[in-house]
Amino acid sequence: MFYPPSAGGGRRWSFCRPESAACRTRPGSTRSWPNCTPGRGITGGRRSCGRGRGRWPVGADRVLVLGAGLTGLAAADRLAAAGAPCLVLERGSSVGGLAAGIVRNGFSFDYGPHRFHTPEPRLERFFTDLFPDGAWLVPRRKSEIQLVGRRFAYPLELGDVVRKLDFTDNVRAFADYMVSALRRAFSRPAEKSFEDWVINRFGRTLYDLYFGPYTEKL
């Protein structure tokens, strides 16, 4: 469960164990929070407290989470599910981070062209289970990026990349990818930057063609 403060700079939210008295009422108040019940996550969604893989040790210290963006809120949800009391600090006046937006003169504006996509079914279920059915907006959009004079589907699709890259680039990309995969299979290459991380997984060719230029533009 979480509650915003009545005053002060920034915002702070407290997440606590659903079975505790502190979770049923706000400190210094007799007001109850009916949606703070066993079997519910911090948003009141279907993610249940107690479904975590482990339980937080009784008497352990409260966890401090900095930032109420997607990462901070997801961390607090998982900690609360394990029974860990949390305190989330956010310097802004609202939650959501870059996934939030503003309303001006009746129009809604996003902070940026952010869309949620993931190849991980478990991660997708985590977010879809947080909200009731119908709460998600699924726009019909086609996104492309322009690289080496060609337009590619975004997120990248293997078949699209193979079709649109010329033969030489395809051979180089495949060879670099295999070398990187073999190197990681037998050693642990140093990773001191995002560039190192990408090259160790996809090879130098794909970094130079796509990951590097795209990241620099961001």
MDTraj code that builds the backbone (N, CA, C; nanometers):
import mdtraj as md
import numpy as np

residues = "MET PHE TYR PRO PRO SER ALA GLY GLY GLY ARG ARG TRP SER PHE CYS ARG PRO GLU SER ALA ALA CYS ARG THR ARG PRO GLY SER THR ARG SER TRP PRO ASN CYS THR PRO GLY ARG GLY ILE THR GLY GLY ARG ARG SER CYS GLY ARG GLY ARG GLY ARG TRP PRO VAL GLY ALA ASP ARG VAL LEU VAL LEU GLY ALA GLY LEU THR GLY LEU ALA ALA ALA ASP ARG LEU ALA ALA ALA GLY ALA PRO CYS LEU VAL LEU GLU ARG GLY SER SER VAL GLY GLY LEU ALA ALA GLY ILE VAL ARG ASN GLY PHE SER PHE ASP TYR GLY PRO HIS ARG PHE HIS THR PRO GLU PRO ARG LEU GLU ARG PHE PHE THR ASP LEU PHE PRO ASP GLY ALA TRP LEU VAL PRO ARG ARG LYS SER GLU ILE GLN LEU VAL GLY ARG ARG PHE ALA TYR PRO LEU GLU LEU GLY ASP VAL VAL ARG LYS LEU ASP PHE THR ASP ASN VAL ARG ALA PHE ALA ASP TYR MET VAL SER ALA LEU ARG ARG ALA PHE SER ARG PRO ALA GLU LYS SER PHE GLU ASP TRP VAL ILE ASN ARG PHE GLY ARG THR LEU TYR ASP LEU TYR PHE GLY PRO TYR THR GLU LYS LEU".split()
xyz = np.array([
    [0.0839, -0.1190, 0.0000],
    [0.0000, 0.0000, 0.0000],
    [0.0871, 0.1236, 0.0000],
    [0.0404, 0.2322, -0.0601],
    [0.1179, 0.3542, -0.0576],
    [0.0264, 0.4732, -0.0329],
    [0.0830, 0.5769, 0.0236],
    [0.0071, 0.6991, 0.0455],
    [0.0970, 0.8180, 0.0189],
    [0.0438, 0.9262, -0.0400],
    [0.1229, 1.0478, -0.0605],
    [0.1182, 1.1340, 0.0633],
    [0.2173, 1.2173, 0.0868],
    [0.2172, 1.3054, 0.2022],
    [0.1213, 1.4213, 0.1809],
    [0.0862, 1.4877, 0.2900],
    [-0.0061, 1.6001, 0.2798],
    [0.0644, 1.7276, 0.2397],
    [0.1968, 1.7361, 0.2611],
    [0.2706, 1.8574, 0.2273],
    [0.4172, 1.8235, 0.2134],
    [0.4940, 1.9209, 0.1596],
    [0.6381, 1.9018, 0.1491],
    [0.6840, 1.8954, 0.0052],
    [0.8131, 1.9189, -0.0150],
    [0.8687, 1.9129, -0.1485],
    [0.8802, 1.7705, -0.1966],
    [0.8619, 1.7530, -0.3257],
    [0.8691, 1.6187, -0.3813],
    [0.7554, 1.5334, -0.3290],
    [0.7720, 1.4033, -0.3367],
    [0.6701, 1.3109, -0.2881],
    [0.7374, 1.1907, -0.2241],
    [0.6679, 1.1311, -0.1295],
    [0.7164, 1.0071, -0.0700],
    [0.5980, 0.9141, -0.0504],
    [0.6197, 0.7902, -0.0837],
    [0.5158, 0.6894, -0.0695],
    [0.5693, 0.5758, 0.0164],
    [0.4813, 0.5214, 0.0991],
    [0.5213, 0.4121, 0.1868],
    [0.4502, 0.2850, 0.1437],
    [0.5267, 0.1801, 0.1241],
    [0.4735, 0.0485, 0.0901],
    [0.4970, -0.0433, 0.2097],
    [0.3962, -0.1184, 0.2474],
    [0.4141, -0.2009, 0.3663],
    [0.3434, -0.3343, 0.3496],
    [0.3636, -0.4192, 0.4466],
    [0.3052, -0.5523, 0.4432],
    [0.1548, -0.5417, 0.4625],
    [0.0747, -0.6121, 0.3837],
    [-0.0702, -0.5955, 0.3902],
    [-0.1304, -0.6402, 0.5216],
    [-0.0601, -0.7257, 0.5959],
    [-0.1181, -0.7742, 0.7206],
    [-0.0851, -0.6852, 0.8395],
    [-0.0048, -0.5799, 0.8169],
    [0.0362, -0.4961, 0.9291],
    [-0.0637, -0.3848, 0.9534],
    [-0.0704, -0.3362, 1.0783],
    [-0.1611, -0.2278, 1.1129],
    [-0.1250, -0.1002, 1.0391],
    [0.0047, -0.0786, 1.0165],
    [0.0491, 0.0421, 0.9472],
    [-0.0008, 0.0455, 0.8045],
    [-0.0274, -0.0715, 0.7503],
    [-0.0750, -0.0765, 0.6130],
    [-0.2248, -0.0510, 0.6051],
    [-0.2957, -0.0785, 0.7146],
    [-0.4398, -0.0589, 0.7132],
    [-0.4792, 0.0862, 0.7357],
    [-0.3963, 0.1602, 0.8086],
    [-0.4268, 0.3003, 0.8324],
    [-0.3024, 0.3835, 0.8121],
    [-0.3226, 0.5053, 0.7717],
    [-0.2118, 0.5976, 0.7536],
    [-0.1638, 0.6451, 0.8893],
    [-0.0318, 0.6494, 0.9134],
    [0.0192, 0.6964, 1.0420],
    [-0.0343, 0.8354, 1.0747],
    [-0.0834, 0.8507, 1.1986],
    [-0.1369, 0.9787, 1.2415],
    [-0.2799, 1.0021, 1.1961],
    [-0.3439, 0.8994, 1.1444],
    [-0.4796, 0.9143, 1.0940],
    [-0.5583, 0.7884, 1.1241],
    [-0.6897, 0.8031, 1.1322],
    [-0.7754, 0.6866, 1.1545],
    [-0.8385, 0.6383, 1.0252],
    [-0.8018, 0.7028, 0.9150],
    [-0.8592, 0.6650, 0.7861],
    [-0.8052, 0.5302, 0.7414],
    [-0.8935, 0.4434, 0.7002],
    [-0.8509, 0.3111, 0.6550],
    [-0.8342, 0.3109, 0.5044],
    [-0.7610, 0.2122, 0.4572],
    [-0.7351, 0.1972, 0.3142],
    [-0.7911, 0.0616, 0.2706],
    [-0.9163, 0.0608, 0.2214],
    [-0.9802, -0.0671, 0.1912],
    [-0.9113, -0.1476, 0.0829],
    [-0.8365, -0.0807, -0.0059],
    [-0.7721, -0.1572, -0.1130],
    [-0.6397, -0.2163, -0.0693],
    [-0.6013, -0.1941, 0.0555],
    [-0.4776, -0.2523, 0.1074],
    [-0.5129, -0.3809, 0.1791],
    [-0.5326, -0.4859, 0.1042],
    [-0.5788, -0.6115, 0.1598],
    [-0.4861, -0.7239, 0.1195],
    [-0.4840, -0.8310, 0.1991],
    [-0.4007, -0.9455, 0.1608],
    [-0.4398, -0.9955, 0.0222],
    [-0.3388, -1.0384, -0.0526],
    [-0.3636, -1.0883, -0.1863],
    [-0.3634, -0.9814, -0.2930],
    [-0.3222, -0.8579, -0.2554],
    [-0.3160, -0.7492, -0.3520],
    [-0.1772, -0.6893, -0.3532],
    [-0.1351, -0.6451, -0.4699],
    [-0.0079, -0.5753, -0.4804],
    [-0.0247, -0.4297, -0.4452],
    [0.0769, -0.3498, -0.4691],
    [0.0732, -0.2103, -0.4276],
    [-0.0278, -0.1291, -0.5055],
    [-0.0692, -0.1747, -0.6211],
    [-0.1665, -0.1003, -0.7004],
    [-0.3078, -0.1516, -0.6801],
    [-0.3223, -0.2590, -0.6008],
    [-0.4536, -0.3180, -0.5861],
    [-0.4872, -0.4131, -0.6987],
    [-0.3934, -0.4396, -0.7859],
    [-0.4148, -0.5281, -0.8992],
    [-0.4059, -0.6736, -0.8587],
    [-0.4027, -0.7603, -0.9581],
    [-0.4059, -0.9030, -0.9298],
    [-0.2729, -0.9586, -0.8828],
    [-0.1670, -0.8778, -0.8910],
    [-0.0394, -0.9254, -0.8397],
    [-0.0520, -0.9345, -0.6901],
    [-0.0444, -1.0526, -0.6339],
    [-0.0735, -1.0666, -0.4917],
    [0.0503, -1.0528, -0.4062],
    [0.0312, -0.9888, -0.2904],
    [0.1375, -0.9860, -0.1910],
    [0.1536, -1.1286, -0.1405],
    [0.2735, -1.1751, -0.1344],
    [0.2956, -1.3100, -0.0872],
    [0.3260, -1.4076, -0.1985],
    [0.3149, -1.3638, -0.3237],
    [0.3489, -1.4527, -0.4338],
    [0.4957, -1.4457, -0.4704],
    [0.5699, -1.3598, -0.3997],
    [0.7119, -1.3492, -0.4270],
    [0.7819, -1.4798, -0.3951],
    [0.9009, -1.4962, -0.4469],
    [0.9726, -1.6218, -0.4260],
    [1.0193, -1.6380, -0.2823],
    [1.0354, -1.5259, -0.2116],
    [1.0799, -1.5350, -0.0736],
    [1.0063, -1.4344, 0.0116],
    [1.0094, -1.4549, 0.1433],
    [0.9464, -1.3634, 0.2354],
    [1.0526, -1.2785, 0.3009],
    [1.0174, -1.1525, 0.3269],
    [1.1108, -1.0606, 0.3900],
    [1.1276, -1.0993, 0.5358],
    [1.2518, -1.1039, 0.5874],
    [1.2742, -1.1436, 0.7272],
    [1.1989, -1.0528, 0.8230],
    [1.1330, -1.1113, 0.9209],
    [1.0590, -1.0346, 1.0209],
    [1.1557, -0.9449, 1.0975],
    [1.1209, -0.8191, 1.1123],
    [1.2054, -0.7258, 1.1854],
    [1.3136, -0.6619, 1.1014],
    [1.3202, -0.6950, 0.9718],
    [1.4240, -0.6373, 0.8864],
    [1.3938, -0.4901, 0.8595],
    [1.4963, -0.4157, 0.8222],
    [1.4804, -0.2731, 0.7973],
    [1.3945, -0.2476, 0.6738],
    [1.3338, -0.1297, 0.6714],
    [1.2559, -0.0883, 0.5557],
    [1.3503, -0.0549, 0.4400],
    [1.3059, -0.0842, 0.3179],
    [1.3870, -0.0613, 0.1984],
    [1.3548, 0.0764, 0.1411],
    [1.4584, 0.1501, 0.1037],
    [1.4422, 0.2813, 0.0420],
    [1.4582, 0.2680, -0.1091],
    [1.3587, 0.3121, -0.1840],
    [1.3615, 0.3096, -0.3300],
    [1.3635, 0.4540, -0.3792],
    [1.4635, 0.4886, -0.4589],
    [1.4769, 0.6243, -0.5106],
    [1.4146, 0.6346, -0.6491],
    [1.3109, 0.7136, -0.6617],
    [1.2465, 0.7344, -0.7900],
    [1.1208, 0.6514, -0.8060],
    [1.0133, 0.7159, -0.8504],
    [0.8855, 0.6473, -0.8700],
    [0.8542, 0.6321, -1.0185],
    [0.9584, 0.6017, -1.0973],
    [0.9372, 0.5662, -1.2365],
    [0.9005, 0.4189, -1.2461],
    [0.9021, 0.3637, -1.3666],
    [0.8647, 0.2234, -1.3830],
    [0.9545, 0.1309, -1.3027],
    [1.0854, 0.1582, -1.3044],
    [1.1790, 0.0714, -1.2332],
    [1.1554, 0.0770, -1.0835],
    [1.1422, 0.1979, -1.0285],
    [1.1209, 0.2121, -0.8854],
    [0.9903, 0.1507, -0.8400],
    [0.8829, 0.1751, -0.9141],
    [0.7533, 0.1198, -0.8763],
    [0.7507, -0.0322, -0.8890],
    [0.8153, -0.0855, -0.9936],
    [0.8208, -0.2310, -1.0099],
    [0.9008, -0.2945, -0.8971],
    [1.0118, -0.2303, -0.8583],
    [1.0919, -0.2825, -0.7474],
    [1.0112, -0.2818, -0.6189],
    [0.9378, -0.1728, -0.5941],
    [0.8567, -0.1644, -0.4729],
    [0.7463, -0.2688, -0.4730],
    [0.6881, -0.2956, -0.5875],
    [0.5835, -0.3970, -0.5969],
    [0.6367, -0.5349, -0.5625],
    [0.7530, -0.5685, -0.6174],
    [0.8098, -0.7005, -0.5902],
    [0.8550, -0.7119, -0.4448],
    [0.9092, -0.6053, -0.3898],
    [0.9485, -0.6068, -0.2493],
    [0.8263, -0.6218, -0.1597],
    [0.7194, -0.5491, -0.1920],
    [0.5974, -0.5595, -0.1130],
    [0.5384, -0.6995, -0.1215],
    [0.5486, -0.7625, -0.2393],
    [0.4987, -0.8986, -0.2552],
    [0.5756, -0.9969, -0.1685],
    [0.7022, -0.9644, -0.1398],
    [0.7841, -1.0495, -0.0530],
    [0.7694, -1.0110, 0.0936],
    [0.6840, -0.9118, 0.1218],
    [0.6619, -0.8715, 0.2599],
    [0.7557, -0.7655, 0.3102],
    [0.8264, -0.6977, 0.2217],
    [0.9241, -0.5976, 0.2640],
    [0.8592, -0.4600, 0.2700],
    [0.8655, -0.3908, 0.3841],
    [0.8157, -0.2537, 0.3913],
    [0.9085, -0.1608, 0.3142],
    [0.8532, -0.0754, 0.2305],
    [0.9338, 0.0100, 0.1431],
    [0.8960, 0.1566, 0.1590],
    [0.9916, 0.2408, 0.1317],
    [0.9676, 0.3844, 0.1232],
    [1.0192, 0.4303, -0.0121],
    [0.9301, 0.4862, -0.0948],
    [0.9660, 0.5319, -0.2284],
    [0.9722, 0.6842, -0.2280],
    [1.0860, 0.7393, -0.2689],
    [1.1042, 0.8839, -0.2753],
    [1.1053, 0.9290, -0.4208],
    [1.0296, 1.0329, -0.4493],
    [1.0207, 1.0887, -0.5839],
    [1.0276, 1.2408, -0.5740],
    [1.1206, 1.3021, -0.6445],
    [1.1360, 1.4471, -0.6362],
    [1.0287, 1.5225, -0.7134],
    [0.9638, 1.4553, -0.8074],
    [0.8582, 1.5196, -0.8840],
    [0.7260, 1.5174, -0.8103],
    [0.6239, 1.5703, -0.8751],
    [0.4913, 1.5787, -0.8139],
    [0.4006, 1.4631, -0.8536],
    [0.4498, 1.3715, -0.9368],
    [0.3687, 1.2589, -0.9800],
    [0.4587, 1.1393, -1.0067],
    [0.3960, 1.0240, -1.0211],
    [0.4717, 0.9015, -1.0455],
    [0.4693, 0.8681, -1.1943],
    [0.5510, 0.7704, -1.2324],
    [0.5501, 0.7224, -1.3700],
    [0.6758, 0.7503, -1.4483],
    [0.7574, 0.8478, -1.4027],
    [0.8805, 0.8773, -1.4745],
    [0.8530, 0.9187, -1.6183],
    [0.9335, 0.8673, -1.7104],
    [0.9178, 0.9016, -1.8519],
    [0.7960, 0.8364, -1.9160],
    [0.7297, 0.7469, -1.8422],
    [0.6079, 0.6859, -1.8950],
    [0.4846, 0.7699, -1.8628],
    [0.5020, 0.8794, -1.7902],
    [0.3898, 0.9650, -1.7528],
    [0.3650, 1.0709, -1.8595],
    [0.2813, 1.1668, -1.8278],
    [0.2509, 1.2736, -1.9212],
    [0.1844, 1.3891, -1.8491],
    [0.1406, 1.4870, -1.9255],
    [0.0747, 1.6035, -1.8686],
    [-0.0523, 1.6320, -1.9472],
    [-0.1436, 1.7048, -1.8851],
    [-0.2686, 1.7443, -1.9496],
    [-0.2732, 1.8958, -1.9555],
    [-0.2911, 1.9501, -2.0741],
    [-0.2998, 2.0937, -2.0941],
    [-0.4217, 2.1250, -2.1812],
    [-0.5110, 2.2072, -2.1281],
    [-0.6300, 2.2499, -2.2025],
    [-0.7098, 2.1319, -2.2568],
    [-0.7173, 2.0270, -2.1767],
    [-0.7954, 1.9109, -2.2158],
    [-0.7254, 1.8127, -2.3064],
    [-0.6004, 1.8408, -2.3421],
    [-0.5236, 1.7509, -2.4283],
    [-0.4143, 1.6819, -2.3470],
    [-0.3928, 1.5534, -2.3732],
    [-0.2896, 1.4765, -2.3036],
    [-0.1626, 1.4723, -2.3875],
    [-0.0504, 1.4970, -2.3229],
    [0.0794, 1.4946, -2.3901],
    [0.1726, 1.3990, -2.3165],
    [0.2346, 1.3068, -2.3904],
    [0.3368, 1.2201, -2.3322],
    [0.4685, 1.2961, -2.3249],
    [0.5541, 1.2548, -2.2319],
    [0.6858, 1.3171, -2.2222],
    [0.7741, 1.2814, -2.3410],
    [0.7431, 1.1752, -2.4083],
    [0.8230, 1.1342, -2.5230],
    [0.7523, 1.0218, -2.5955],
    [0.8040, 0.9791, -2.7094],
    [0.7397, 0.8714, -2.7854],
    [0.7707, 0.7352, -2.7250],
    [0.7253, 0.7142, -2.6022],
    [0.7596, 0.5909, -2.5314],
    [0.6476, 0.4886, -2.5464],
    [0.6861, 0.3708, -2.5890],
    [0.5927, 0.2598, -2.5957],
    [0.6561, 0.1391, -2.5283],
    [0.5714, 0.0589, -2.4699],
    [0.6209, -0.0582, -2.3975],
    [0.6190, -0.1794, -2.4893],
    [0.7342, -0.2427, -2.5041],
    [0.7411, -0.3679, -2.5793],
    [0.8515, -0.4528, -2.5178],
    [0.8271, -0.5808, -2.5093],
    [0.9253, -0.6713, -2.4512],
    [0.9084, -0.8101, -2.5109],
    [1.0185, -0.8817, -2.5342],
    [1.0086, -1.0194, -2.5827],
    [0.9883, -1.1195, -2.4692],
    [0.9875, -1.0699, -2.3438],
    [0.9779, -1.1584, -2.2279],
    [0.8317, -1.1729, -2.1845],
    [0.7703, -1.2894, -2.2021],
    [0.6304, -1.3078, -2.1602],
    [0.6106, -1.2821, -2.0108],
    [0.7079, -1.3218, -1.9288],
    [0.6941, -1.3030, -1.7840],
    [0.6886, -1.1550, -1.7477],
    [0.7704, -1.0741, -1.8146],
    [0.7702, -0.9305, -1.7884],
    [0.6418, -0.8659, -1.8392],
    [0.5930, -0.9125, -1.9528],
    [0.4677, -0.8586, -2.0058],
    [0.3515, -0.8899, -1.9125],
    [0.3481, -1.0124, -1.8576],
    [0.2416, -1.0489, -1.7644],
    [0.2480, -0.9642, -1.6385],
    [0.3694, -0.9326, -1.5941],
    [0.3855, -0.8515, -1.4738],
    [0.3140, -0.7180, -1.4892],
    [0.3298, -0.6531, -1.6037],
    [0.2677, -0.5226, -1.6239],
    [0.1186, -0.5341, -1.6542],
    [0.0794, -0.6307, -1.7370],
    [-0.0625, -0.6418, -1.7705],
    [-0.1454, -0.6805, -1.6490],
    [-0.0889, -0.7579, -1.5565],
    [-0.1624, -0.7977, -1.4370],
    [-0.1771, -0.6848, -1.3359],
    [-0.0989, -0.5784, -1.3517],
    [-0.1077, -0.4671, -1.2573],
    [-0.2353, -0.3862, -1.2752],
    [-0.2928, -0.3897, -1.3940],
    [-0.4056, -0.3029, -1.4241],
    [-0.5260, -0.3858, -1.4675],
    [-0.6454, -0.3339, -1.4446],
    [-0.7651, -0.4079, -1.4856],
    [-0.7752, -0.4166, -1.6367],
    [-0.8568, -0.5112, -1.6820],
    [-0.8765, -0.5285, -1.8259],
    [-0.9322, -0.3997, -1.8868],
    [-0.8812, -0.3645, -2.0015],
    [-0.9272, -0.2442, -2.0684],
    [-0.8506, -0.1190, -2.0335],
    [-0.7557, -0.1280, -1.9399],
    [-0.6802, -0.0097, -1.8985],
    [-0.5662, 0.0217, -1.9941],
    [-0.5275, -0.0761, -2.0758],
    [-0.4154, -0.0553, -2.1667],
    [-0.4643, 0.0022, -2.2987],
    [-0.3902, 0.0972, -2.3513],
    [-0.4164, 0.1502, -2.4846],
    [-0.3198, 0.0836, -2.5821],
    [-0.3724, 0.0228, -2.6855],
    [-0.2893, -0.0477, -2.7836],
    [-0.3044, 0.0230, -2.9181],
    [-0.2190, 0.1204, -2.9460],
    [-0.2322, 0.1939, -3.0724],
    [-0.1842, 0.1108, -3.1902],
    [-0.2435, 0.1355, -3.3043],
    [-0.1988, 0.0710, -3.4274],
    [-0.1001, 0.1648, -3.4952],
    [0.0253, 0.1350, -3.4772],
    [0.1283, 0.2213, -3.5333],
    [0.2356, 0.1370, -3.6002],
    [0.2966, 0.1953, -3.7000],
    [0.4084, 0.1310, -3.7678],
    [0.5297, 0.2209, -3.7542],
    [0.6315, 0.1716, -3.6842],
    [0.7518, 0.2516, -3.6615],
    [0.8665, 0.1984, -3.7457],
    [0.9431, 0.2896, -3.7990],
    [1.0607, 0.2535, -3.8776],
    [1.1763, 0.3450, -3.8405],
    [1.2963, 0.2959, -3.8606],
    [1.4161, 0.3770, -3.8440],
    [1.4959, 0.3701, -3.9739],
    [1.5679, 0.4763, -4.0027],
    [1.6462, 0.4804, -4.1259],
    [1.7932, 0.4621, -4.0944],
    [1.8515, 0.3592, -4.1537],
    [1.9929, 0.3277, -4.1356],
    [2.0517, 0.2889, -4.2704],
    [2.1741, 0.3271, -4.2909],
    [2.2478, 0.2984, -4.4148],
    [2.1606, 0.3192, -4.5388],
    [2.0800, 0.4239, -4.5363],
    [1.9979, 0.4575, -4.6510],
    [1.8744, 0.3723, -4.6692],
    [1.8404, 0.2888, -4.5704],
    [1.7225, 0.2037, -4.5812],
    [1.6369, 0.2177, -4.4557],
    [1.5095, 0.1850, -4.4690],
    [1.4181, 0.1901, -4.3561],
    [1.3945, 0.0496, -4.3026],
    [1.4104, 0.0373, -4.1707],
    [1.3929, -0.0915, -4.1044],
    [1.2786, -0.0821, -4.0038],
    [1.2082, -0.1945, -3.9866],
    [1.1022, -0.1996, -3.8863],
    [1.1625, -0.1816, -3.7479],
    [1.0891, -0.1120, -3.6608],
    [1.1346, -0.0954, -3.5228],
    [1.0224, -0.1369, -3.4291],
    [1.0523, -0.2253, -3.3302],
    [1.1820, -0.2886, -3.3007],
    [1.2315, -0.3742, -3.4180],
    [1.3626, -0.3939, -3.4211],
    [1.4236, -0.4677, -3.5312],
    [1.3680, -0.6090, -3.5403],
    [1.3455, -0.6534, -3.6630],
    [1.3019, -0.7896, -3.6900],
    [1.4089, -0.8572, -3.7748],
    [1.4486, -0.9767, -3.7343],
    [1.5589, -1.0450, -3.8001],
    [1.5350, -1.0597, -3.9498],
    [1.4161, -1.1056, -3.9876],
    [1.3877, -1.1250, -4.1291],
    [1.3959, -0.9957, -4.2080],
    [1.3473, -0.8860, -4.1485],
    [1.3514, -0.7562, -4.2152],
    [1.4947, -0.7090, -4.2342],
    [1.5784, -0.7304, -4.1325],
    [1.7193, -0.6900, -4.1411],
    [1.7910, -0.7692, -4.2494],
    [1.7686, -0.9008, -4.2525],
    [1.8360, -0.9855, -4.3513],
    [1.7955, -0.9460, -4.4933],
    [1.6668, -0.9149, -4.5132],
    [1.6193, -0.8798, -4.6478],
    [1.6761, -0.7469, -4.6966],
    [1.6936, -0.6520, -4.6057],
    [1.7272, -0.5160, -4.6482],
    [1.8758, -0.4832, -4.6441],
    [1.9534, -0.5578, -4.5660],
    [2.0982, -0.5369, -4.5695],
    [2.1555, -0.6025, -4.6944],
    [2.2591, -0.5441, -4.7496],
    [2.3196, -0.6074, -4.8667],
    [2.3973, -0.7313, -4.8239],
    [2.4391, -0.8102, -4.9221],
    [2.5013, -0.9398, -4.8942],
    [2.6269, -0.9250, -4.8085],
    [2.7101, -0.8269, -4.8398],
    [2.8353, -0.8091, -4.7653],
    [2.8088, -0.7782, -4.6189],
    [2.7138, -0.6866, -4.5919],
    [2.6814, -0.6521, -4.4533],
    [2.6212, -0.7702, -4.3795],
    [2.5396, -0.8494, -4.4485],
    [2.4818, -0.9681, -4.3853],
    [2.5901, -1.0666, -4.3437],
    [2.6852, -1.0914, -4.4325],
    [2.7937, -1.1851, -4.4017],
    [2.8773, -1.1335, -4.2856],
    [2.9121, -1.0054, -4.2888],
    [2.9924, -0.9471, -4.1811],
    [2.9183, -0.9521, -4.0486],
    [2.7885, -0.9181, -4.0505],
    [2.7104, -0.9179, -3.9268],
    [2.6996, -1.0587, -3.8691],
    [2.6743, -1.1577, -3.9551],
    [2.6626, -1.2953, -3.9075],
    [2.7955, -1.3451, -3.8523],
    [2.9052, -1.3165, -3.9226],
    [3.0370, -1.3614, -3.8769],
    [3.0725, -1.2977, -3.7430],
    [3.0491, -1.1666, -3.7294],
    [3.0785, -1.0991, -3.6031],
    [2.9930, -1.1532, -3.4894],
    [2.8667, -1.1814, -3.5203],
    [2.7773, -1.2353, -3.4184],
    [2.8264, -1.3710, -3.3694],
    [2.8671, -1.4584, -3.4601],
    [2.9154, -1.5903, -3.4212],
    [3.0443, -1.5799, -3.3405],
    [3.1338, -1.4901, -3.3804],
    [3.2579, -1.4711, -3.3050],
    [3.2268, -1.4245, -3.1635],
    [3.1341, -1.3310, -3.1496],
    [3.0969, -1.2808, -3.0172],
    [3.0346, -1.3910, -2.9327],
    [2.9482, -1.4724, -2.9938],
    [2.8845, -1.5811, -2.9203],
    [2.9872, -1.6831, -2.8725],
    [3.0830, -1.7181, -2.9576],
    [3.1874, -1.8127, -2.9184],
    [3.2765, -1.7546, -2.8095],
    [3.3073, -1.6250, -2.8201],
    [3.3918, -1.5620, -2.7193],
    [3.3239, -1.5645, -2.5818],
    [3.1943, -1.5358, -2.5803],
    [3.1228, -1.5368, -2.4526],
    [3.1055, -1.6778, -2.3984],
    [3.1047, -1.7774, -2.4878],
    [3.0880, -1.9154, -2.4425],
    [3.2106, -1.9664, -2.3685],
    [3.3274, -1.9120, -2.3998],
    [3.4510, -1.9626, -2.3402],
    [3.5218, -1.8610, -2.2504],
    [3.4690, -1.7406, -2.2407],
    [3.5336, -1.6402, -2.1553],
    [3.4314, -1.5349, -2.1149],
    [3.4776, -1.4415, -2.0338],
    [3.3923, -1.3305, -1.9915],
    [3.4582, -1.1995, -2.0327],
    [3.4284, -1.1528, -2.1529],
    [3.4909, -1.0284, -2.1990],
    [3.4538, -0.9112, -2.1086],
    [3.5468, -0.8182, -2.0951],
    [3.5224, -0.7008, -2.0116],
    [3.4098, -0.6164, -2.0710],
    [3.3265, -0.5622, -1.9834],
    [3.2158, -0.4771, -2.0267],
    [3.2156, -0.3507, -1.9415],
    [3.2818, -0.2465, -1.9917],
    [3.2913, -0.1207, -1.9191],
    [3.1995, -0.0130, -1.9767],
    [3.1286, -0.0447, -2.0828],
    [3.0418, 0.0540, -2.1460],
    [2.9288, -0.0175, -2.2189],
    [2.8306, 0.0608, -2.2615],
    [2.7216, 0.0053, -2.3413],
    [2.7744, -0.0517, -2.4722],
    [2.8742, 0.0148, -2.5287],
    [2.9353, -0.0342, -2.6525],
    [2.9938, -0.1733, -2.6319],
    [3.0663, -0.1944, -2.5221],
    [3.1224, -0.3267, -2.4932],
    [3.0119, -0.4303, -2.4804],
    [2.9042, -0.3934, -2.4094],
    [2.7946, -0.4871, -2.3848],
    [2.7319, -0.5323, -2.5164],
    [2.7066, -0.4384, -2.6068],
    [2.6434, -0.4722, -2.7343],
    [2.7364, -0.5556, -2.8215],
    [2.8621, -0.5144, -2.8323],
    [2.9570, -0.5866, -2.9171],
    [2.9757, -0.7294, -2.8684],
    [2.9786, -0.7490, -2.7378],
    [2.9953, -0.8836, -2.6830],
    [2.8764, -0.9738, -2.7124],
    [2.7615, -0.9169, -2.7455],
    [2.6419, -0.9966, -2.7708],
    [2.5999, -1.0005, -2.9176],
    [2.6272, -0.8936, -2.9912],
    [2.5802, -0.8865, -3.1294],
    [2.6913, -0.8663, -3.2314],
    [2.8102, -0.8313, -3.1867],
    [2.9200, -0.8108, -3.2797],
    [2.9389, -0.6650, -3.3184],
    [3.0587, -0.6345, -3.3682],
    [3.0938, -0.4975, -3.4038],
    [3.0105, -0.4441, -3.5215],
    [2.9820, -0.5293, -3.6201],
    [2.9109, -0.4822, -3.7391],
    [2.7732, -0.4270, -3.7051],
    [2.6948, -0.5014, -3.6273],
    [2.5614, -0.4543, -3.5910],
    [2.5684, -0.3316, -3.5011],
    [2.6732, -0.3234, -3.4192],
    [2.6873, -0.2027, -3.3371],
    [2.7119, -0.0808, -3.4256],
    [2.8028, -0.0942, -3.5212],
    [2.8349, 0.0193, -3.6082],
    [2.7179, 0.0566, -3.6993],
    [2.6412, -0.0440, -3.7425],
    [2.5307, -0.0167, -3.8338],
    [2.4072, 0.0365, -3.7627],
    [2.3797, -0.0158, -3.6422],
    [2.2523, 0.0164, -3.5779],
    [2.2652, 0.0693, -3.4350],
    [2.3149, -0.0145, -3.3443],
    [2.3101, 0.0204, -3.2021],
    [2.3851, 0.1496, -3.1703],
    [2.5028, 0.1661, -3.2271],
    [2.5811, 0.2856, -3.1997],
    [2.5143, 0.4131, -3.2483],
    [2.4825, 0.4237, -3.3789],
    [2.4168, 0.5453, -3.4289],
    [2.2830, 0.5739, -3.3611],
    [2.2043, 0.4698, -3.3359],
    [2.0734, 0.4905, -3.2727],
    [2.0892, 0.5448, -3.1314],
    [2.1829, 0.4884, -3.0548],
    [2.2040, 0.5338, -2.9176],
    [2.2568, 0.6764, -2.9139],
    [2.3442, 0.7111, -3.0062],
    [2.3957, 0.8485, -3.0101],
    [2.2848, 0.9490, -3.0380],
    [2.1884, 0.9117, -3.1205],
    [2.0767, 1.0016, -3.1500],
    [1.9873, 1.0202, -3.0285],
    [1.9774, 0.9176, -2.9450],
    [1.8969, 0.9313, -2.8241],
    [1.9603, 1.0289, -2.7274],
])
top = md.Topology()
chain = top.add_chain()
for i, resn in enumerate(residues, 1):
    res = top.add_residue(resn, chain, resSeq=i)
    for name in ("N", "CA", "C"):
        top.add_atom(name, md.element.get_by_symbol(name[0]), res)
traj = md.Trajectory(xyz[None], top)
